[in-house]
Amino acid sequence: MEPVIQDKIIREIEIDWLKKKRKTSRYNLKSDNKEIKILSIGEKNFLVDKEDSDGLRGSVSVFEGSKQIFDCLIFRSEDFGAAACFEYKRKTRADNKPAKDFVLDPDHPIGSLPSV
């Protein structure tokens, strides 16, 4: 095969993969009032669309659906075709529960109803 034809085939495969991942991925990140779809996520890095990655760095929040799962400090490491790879400098699990050493008084009021 001609190298030009191979390059076109590879680009078409990448574009098809990006479209599929945009539809099926349930992870996204928020940074500076921007919400970006995460195409693939791992323990040490994640991939986003290269077009969406301009100016993306620093502190971001990673969500699974509407639930926040991580607070991260990220930097761009390399590009894979039409996707950009970002690595974690710091990744902290976001917990929606109170701290384990937090003790709730068993007699605390649950709510107050107005008297009639």
N, C-alpha and C positions, 0 to 999 in steps of 0.2 A: 504494500500500500504506500501511496505517496505520503510524505510527512505532513503536507498541508491537509490532506483528507483526515489523517489521524488526529490532528489538532482540532479540526472541526467536530469530529465525533466526540472527542474528550470534552470539548466545551458544551456540546449539546447534552451529554450525560450529566455534567455538573449543573447545568441549568435545570434539568429535569429533577435532579436530586434536591436542589434548593427549593423548587416549587413544592415537592412532596414534604420536605421537612418543615416548611413554613405552615403548611396545613395541619400537620400531625403533631408538632411539638407543643407541649403544654407548659414549657418553661419560658419565662421572659425576665428581662431585667429593667430596672428603672434607674435613670441617672439624669439629673438636671431637667426634670419635667419631660424626659424622653422615655418612651417605652419601646424596647427592642426585643424581638423574638430570638430566643436561643435555639440554634439549629441542632446542636449536639452538646452534651454536658458530661464532664468527667470529674475525677477526683482532683486533678491538678490544673485543668483548663476547660475552656468551652469555645464553641464556634458560633459566630454570627455572620450574617450577610455582610460582605465587604462594603456595600453601598451604605449600610446603616452604621458602620463602625467609625466613621470620620469623627474625630474629636472625643472618642470614647476612651476614658481612662480614669483612674482614681477610685473614689468610693462609689459603689453601686449596691443596689439591693436586688437579690435574685428571688423570684416568685415561682411557685408551682401553682398555676391557676391564679387564685386570688390570695393564697396563703404565702406569706414571706417565709423563706427557709434559710437564707444566708444574707449577711452583710459582708461585703468583700472589698478588698483593695486590689485593683487589677492593673495589668499592663499588657500591651500588645506584643506578642512574641513573633509571629510569622503569618504568612498568608498561604492558604491552600486553594489555589484556583480562584473561585468566586467567593470563598469564605475566608474570614479573618480569625485567627486563633488568639485568644487572650488567656494569660496565666494568672493565677492567684498569687498575690504577695501575702495576703492575709485573708482567711475565710473563717467567719464566726457564725455558728449556727444561731439563728434567731429563734427564741423560745417565747411563746405567747402565754406561758404559765408563770405564776409567781416563783421567786427563787425558792429552793428547797428548804432554806432556813427560815422562811416566812411562815409564821404561825397565825392562823386565823382564829379569833376568839369564838368558841362554839355558841356563845350566847349573843353574838352580834346580830343586829337587826338586818333582815334580808331586804326589806323595803318598808316604806311608810305609807299608810293609807290616810287620806284626810278624814277627819271626823265629820259626821253628818249632823 
